[in-house]
């Protein structure tokens, strides 16, 4: 008996019931950009956009995962950002990534404001717990002791209308979070395509985690049509940033098969567009396949050339997609690339275990001065002194424009410090602040106490006048192709993150409890035996004179002697007869 497939049944139901139609589209993109020093940067982006009307429900989804839409439905958030990163992005050598992220786990969200902040804090705790279970991460450790509410550094990317109440933000970072396949597998399941279809099939764990830098991210936002937000567009953007050393492949030549271990069998069936972009700016490459289109983009005074490959076209040819790039340049020639307009370093200085100093160095290579906002994430176990805050340029001291400081409380809240200042042209400034080393309770040390405690990275926000080494998407854009020729006269917003610092606090002698336990147990064992014998056994006095034998004992002894004598005589008689 013939049975129609489920896809045919769903198609018929969609035609018969217009209410089952979904206004959502899915696009997948891949950017491959060679970096200096023999590295290759790969950026995957999977974008789903859903035009939600007043007749739609977030609990009935089509392409968007229901696990993600329930976050907006239950917790009342308007924007969410989550990232899992391993490694350090080298801004000085590599420029700027498309999506910046700090080491470890990083999450921040904007909540539609309720009556008080207590409701936001409760939803924030529940949201982190849900994300912890959804992505198999340790986000359940996020609490009030490591949560911030930055006012200037992080700004929402959603549309704002007159009369709309400003949302409330919560931010937290776990720099010690380890990224592994337990995070990649649930992340891939949120993509509308199957794990073996489209560009997501290139994300294999062995090639992803063998790179020098990798970052998984989920960015969600609700774009309202009007102030009442009766209709809105729900945008879900999943991205992967990967940096690999192509020298392990045997030279400067690279291919998709070398980078990811396999080619792509084609585009995702549910994807509206599926495209691969190769950045060949200032490169002399010989491509193994002819590109579908050549894109020449001019953005903020920076020119770039990209080759575009449409996977939908290669599907028609019924062959696996694999692009190889052969570098025609001489191996002995080193190509010098200009430095990005701004980059930063962060470290801890000081001697001893009494007082230290956190130093952030920021370098401006641009021809004009830049306005910065620096967000310092100081945990509660690092007490800082605001009067020691200094911003210097050599021997010259620079006065900040604005300083927002909320002092921390031990075991209750971290120290919140945001600084707005202007960095002069072609100069390097140092921002420093002193802190004390304190003793913690023995239960507050990590399992490996000698490893130390991590300090969250600083966030530096700046508005660049030029787009040199800039690859981020515009605020209103959703797809990577919308960044081509997207010149912004107001400037290009950029955020960079410093390194996560490792701080070694004074450590007590954890061997002392074990020594005390062993000594106490030995003393108790030696004292318990004699005391137990004395308290449980009965004491009986014993006379020194030998006791007189009883009559019954004498009789038994006489019979025993008589029996032994008879046996001896019998044995002697048998011996004589034998002779």
Secondary structure, DSSP 8 states (H G I E B T S, - for coil): -----HHHHHHHHHHH-GGG---EEEEEEEEEEEEGGGEEEEEEEEEEEEEE-TT--TTS-SSS-HHHHHHHHHH-EEEEEEEEEES---HHHH---SS---SEEEEEEEE---SSHHHHHHHHHHHHHHHHHHHTSSGGG--GGGEE--SSS----S---TT----EEEEEEETT----HHHHHHHHHTSSS-TTSGGGGG--HHHHTTSSEEEEEEEEEEEESSTT-SSEEEEEEEEEEEEEEGGGGTSS-EEHHHHHSS-B----TT-SEEEEEEE-TT--EEESS--SEEEEEEETTEEEEEEEEEHHHHHHTTS-B--EEEE-S-TT--------SEEEEEEEE-SSSSEEEEEEEEEE-SSS-EEEEEEEEE-TTS-B-GGG-EEEETTEE---SEEEEE--BTTTB-EEEEEEEEE-TTEEEEEEEEEE-----GGGS-SSGGG-EEE---EEEEEESS-TT-----TT--SGGGGTT---TT-EEEEEE---EEE------THHHHHHHHHHHHHHHHHHHHHHHHHHS------SS-----HHHHHHHHHHHHHHHHHHHHHHHHHHHH-
